[in-house]
């Protein structure tokens, strides 16, 4: 069973806005691209994007097991996840958006090594794992069944758009980095946009239960 169209489009829109908000991953991608070149930025960015697959697998297995073992526990996960998203949103709304693109120095590395570095950096990040466990369940329609399969599809969608956007960030890193430096407040507005999404999702999730 594939995702419902409105489920897919709503999730994709939220995922894209969250991915483009200034954060450690995309700023690192820009840093690699600015200091080492487009190919290096793309390689690291694709690694960061595909690193989401490990969190997708863990989220799909964990949510499926939770639903099978205890529906009330899944309900608690959704409430806790909703509150966590509200907390993330409030912090994003309070952000001053003072993002800086720092050049990443170091010896020349093979593109495959940079890809692996981005993959590992994302895969072992506990904050990303916690985010996936909080964010993905908000878009699951339990009544449709196949909760684990829905979770996996959402994670794959997130991974695909993240890999694409991070790859584009690497390719256009020079221009984007210069633009961010010239428009100091752009990061703040992106943070506020993402923060509004987080708060809205979290509040809606908690109020609907």
N, C-alpha and C positions, 0 to 999 in steps of 0.2 A: 504494500500500500504506500503510494507516494504522498508527499505532503500536499495538503490542500493549497490551492493557489493563493488565497488570502494569508494563510499561515506562512507560506514560502516568501511572499512579497514583503509582509510585515517584518519577518525575521531578517531578510536580506537588507532592507532599508536600515534597520537598527544596527546590524552588524557592520555595514559600510561606514556609518557615521562614527561608530565606536572605533573602528580601525584607523580612520584618518585623523582622529583626535591625537594631538601630540602626546607621545608616551615613550618609554624607554626603547621599545622595539623599533618603531618607525624612525626615531631620532638616531638610533644606531645605524639603521640602514642608510639614512641620509649621510651620516658621518663617514661610513665606508665609501659611499659613492663620491662624496666631495673630495676625500683625501686620496683614494686609491683608484677611482675610475668607475665608469658605468658598469662594466662587467662584474667587478667585485661587489658593487652595491646590489646588483641584481642577484648574484649568487647568495649573498648573505640574506637578502630579503626573502628569496624563495625558501631558504632554509627555515627562517623564522615562521613563514606561513605554513609550511608543511609540518612544522613541529606541533601544530594544533591537532594533528591526527592522533597523537598519543593521548591527548586529553579527551578527544572524542571517544576513543575506545574505552577509556576508564569511565567516562561519564555514562556511556551507553550500557556498559556492564553493571555499573553501580546503580543506576536508576532502575534498570530492569530487575535486578535482584531485590532492590528496596520495595518495588511495587509488588513483586511476588511474595515477599516475606511479610510485608506489613503496609497496607494502603495508608493507615494513619501516619506511618513514618514518612511516606512520600509526601503526604500533606504537610508534615512538619518541615520537610526539606524545602518545599515550595514557599512556605511562610518565611523560613529562615533565609532562603535565597532572596525573596522579595525585600526583606529588611536590609540584607547586605547590599543589594542594588541601590536602595535608597541612600544608604551610608556612602557608597561610592559616588552617587550622584551629588550629594551635598558637598563632598570634598571637591568634585570637579567644578561645581558652581562657584565655590569659594576660591578656585585657582586664579592666579593672576596671569596665567598663560605665559610665563617667562621661559619659554622653551628656547634652548640654544642648541644649535647643531655643532657638535664638537668633532673636529677631524680625528679620525682613528688612525694613529700612526702604528708603525710596526714593519717588520720585514715582509717582503712579497710572499704571498701564499697562493697555492693552487686554488682555482675556483671551487673544486670539489671539497677542499678543506674548509673554505669559507662557508660553503653550503652546509657542511656538517657542523660547523661552529654555530651557525644560526639555528639549525635544527635542534642541537643539544641545548642551546641557551633557552629556547622556548619550551622544550619538552620537560626540562627539570625545574622549571619555574613554578613553585607552589602557588603563587598568586594567580597564574593563568589557570591552573587546575581548579582552584576555588572559584574563579570567575565562571568557568565552564559549568561547574556544578550548580551555580546560582542562576546563570543566564539561560542556558538551554531549556531547563524544565519550564520556564515561564511561557514557552511557545508550544509545549506539548499539549495535545488535545487527548486526554486520557480516554474519553469516550470512544475514540476511533480505534483504540486498541494498538497493539504493537508499539508500546512505549519505547522499548529499546531501539527498534528500527527507526522510529521518529527521531529519537535523540541522535542516532548515528547520521541520519540524513541532514539534520540541522548542523551537526558538527562538520560534515563534509562541505556543506554550503559555506560555513564560516571559514573553513580552511581554504577553499577555492578562492573566495573573494579576498582573503588576507594575502594569499600567495600572489594573486594578480596585482593588488594594490601595492604591496611591498616591492614587487618586481618593477612596477612603474615608478615607485619612489626612487629605486636604485637607478633606473634609466634617466630620470629627469632630476637626479639629486642636485646637480649644480644649480639649475635654475630655481628649484624649489627651496634649496637652502638659502640662496640669496634673497628670494622673495620673503621668506620667514624673517630674515635678519632686518629687512627693510620695513616690514609690517609687524611691529612688536606685539600688537594687540590681536593679531589673527589667531594665535594660539589660545588666547583667553576666550574668544567667541566659539572656537571649536570645542573647547572644554565645556563651556556652558551648554552648548547644543547636546553634547554627549551626556552631560550631567542631567539635563532635562529629560532625556530618554531614560536614563537609569532610574530617576525618581519616579517618572510616570509609570514605567513597567513595574517597579516595586510596589507602588501604591495600588495600582490596578490589581496586581496579583493578590495582595493582602486583603483588599476590599472585596474581591470576588469570592473569597473563600468563606 
